[in-house]
Amino acid sequence: MPAPLCTGPTRAAALVGLLAALVCVTAPATAQLYRWTDASGTVYYTTDLASIPPAYRESARDIGAPTPGPPGPTSSPEPAGVAIPYTGGPLVVDAWLNGVPLRLLLDTGADRTLISPAAMSRAGFSVAAGPTVQIRGVTGNAVAPLVSVPRLDLAGSRVGPLAVVVHDLTGDDVDGLLGRDVLDSFTLTVDAASERAILAPRR
């Protein structure tokens, strides 16, 4: 006697089971991280190979899957962020490069993050060779090295890999400035009444 066909709810349940199995089989693999350099020497990192312009795609280097961070605590963590004193002047935040402490000025008008040669040297980075970029400031134009750093730690968060401009700031007791390439990953809230600002990673 032939086996009965699946009909009605029984057949629907079988199809749901099959679809669930297919979903498990076709789950995407961990994304790879690619490193590529454009014609001006700027280094980029991406997990999407198709986003790399065709002219640079063949030279892109697969540097492996991004390393996951340590498992988080079982309880809900306190919101990350840092309070910065504010008295109407510039905002300066503490950061760490290669474990070396830095004081960096928050500059939402700058496209790129800039760190002084002395601070880069303290953190163990050489700026003798590598690509250069032209920068513009209130004192005029200048050519400065562009150096890739694996990460920058600030406000309870890590940013990187990051290409930073290496150049001195004049007239400021700081090691550099944070541009929009870093600040776009954070929310800045200024509370003039409390004389403080909060810099916190975006969720």
N, C-alpha and C positions, 0 to 999 in steps of 0.2 A: 504494500500500500504506500503510495507516494507521501512524502512529508507534507503537512499542510503549509500553505503560503502564509506569510505574515500579513495580516490585514488590520485596519483600524488602529487603535492605540498600540497594539503589540508591534506593528510594523514601524510606527512613528518612534517608539522607544528604541527599536533596533537602529534606526537611522541616526537618532541622537547619539547613541553609543558609538557608532561608526565615525560621526563627525568629531566627537570628543577625541577619539583615537588619532584621527588625522591631524587635529590641532596639536596634539602632543608630539607627533612625529615631525611636524613642520615648524616647530618653534624656532625662532631665529637664533643664530649663534651669537656669541659675544662680539660686539663691534670691535674692529681693528682700528688702531690709531696710525694715521699717515702723516709724514713730515715732508714738506716740499718748499722750494725756494723760488721766488719769482725773479724776473730779469734784473731788478734793482738790488737783489741780495737779501730781501726780507724773508724770514723763515716763518712758515705757517704750519699749524697742526689741525687735523680734521679727522673725524671718524667716517666721513662720507666721501669715498673715492670719486664719485660722480661730480662732486662740487668743485673739484680741482680743475682749473682751465685745461683744455685738451693739450695745449702746448707744453704743459708741465707735468701731465699725468704720468708719462712713462718714467720720468725721473723721480717720481714720488717714492719715498721709502717707507715700507711697512715696519713700524717699530713695536708692533705687538699690541695686545689688548690693553686698554687702560687698567691700571691696578686699582682694585676696589679698596675703599677705606676700611678701617676696622669696624666691627659690628657696633652699633649704637647701644646705649643703655636701654633696659627694659621699660623704665619709666619715661615719661615725657620730659625731654631736656628743657632747660631754660633757654629762651631765645638768645642766639648768639649776637654779638655786637659789642661796641665799645663806646663809652661816653668820652667826649672831647670837650675840654673847657672852651667856652666861647664868650668873648667880651667885645665883640664887634669887629675884631681883626681876623686875620687868616686862620684857618683851621689846620692844625698839624696833628697827625696821627702817628702812633708808634707802629712799626712794621719790622719784620725779620726776614733777612735774605741770607740763606745758608746758615741760619742760626745766629747771624750777626744783627744786633739791633740798629734800626734806622729811624730817623724822624723825617716824615714825608709830608709835604704841603698838599692839601686837597685843591686841585685846580680843574673845575668842570669845563674850563675853556680850552684845555689842552687835549689834543687827540691821543697823544702817547705819554706813557710814564717815562720820567727822566730820573736818572740816578747819577750822582757825581762820580768822577773817576776814583777819588779817594775811598768812597764807600764801596764801590765795586771791588777795589783792591783789598779792602778789609775783609770782604766776603769771599775772597779767593778767586775772583774772575779776572782773566786777562783781557785787555781791550786793545792789545797791540795790533791784532789782525782781525779781519772780518769786514763786512759791508759797512757802508756809511750812508747817512741820510742828511738831507738839508733841513735845518730847522729855522723857524722865524720867531723872533721875540721882540721885546720893546727896544733892545739894544741893536737890533739888526739881524742879518742872516748869518748862519754858521753851518759848518759841516761837522757832523758828530758820528762816532761809531754806533752801530746797532748790535747789541749783544743779546743772545737768547739765554734766559735763566729758567731753570726747571720749575721754580715756584716762588711765590712771595706770600708770606704769612701776615695777616692783619685782621683785626676785628673778629677773631675767633674763626677765621676761614682761610682757605688756601686758594691762591689764584696762580694759574700757570698750566703749561709752559707759556712764557711771556717774553716778547721782544722789547727790550728797554733801550732808550736813547741814553748814551753816556755823555754827560756834559755838566759843567759847573753852573750852579745858580749864584748870582751875585746879590749881595745885600741881605741874604736870609740865613739864619742860623739853623739850616736844615740840610739833609742829605740828598734831597731831590723833591720831585713832585709826582703825585698820582694823577694820571690823565683819565680820559673817558674809557680807555681800553680796560682799565681796572674798575673804575667807579660805576660803570654801567652794570656791574654785577652786584651793586650794593644800593641800599636806600639810605639817604642822608636826611635826617630830620633835625632842624635847628629850633631850639626852644630858648628864645632870647630872654624870657622872663626868668628861667632857671639858670641862665648863663651856661648853657651846655648844648652840645649837638650829639646825636646818636648816629653812628655809622654801623649798619647791620646788613648782613648778606640777604639778598633777595631770595624769597622762597618760591 
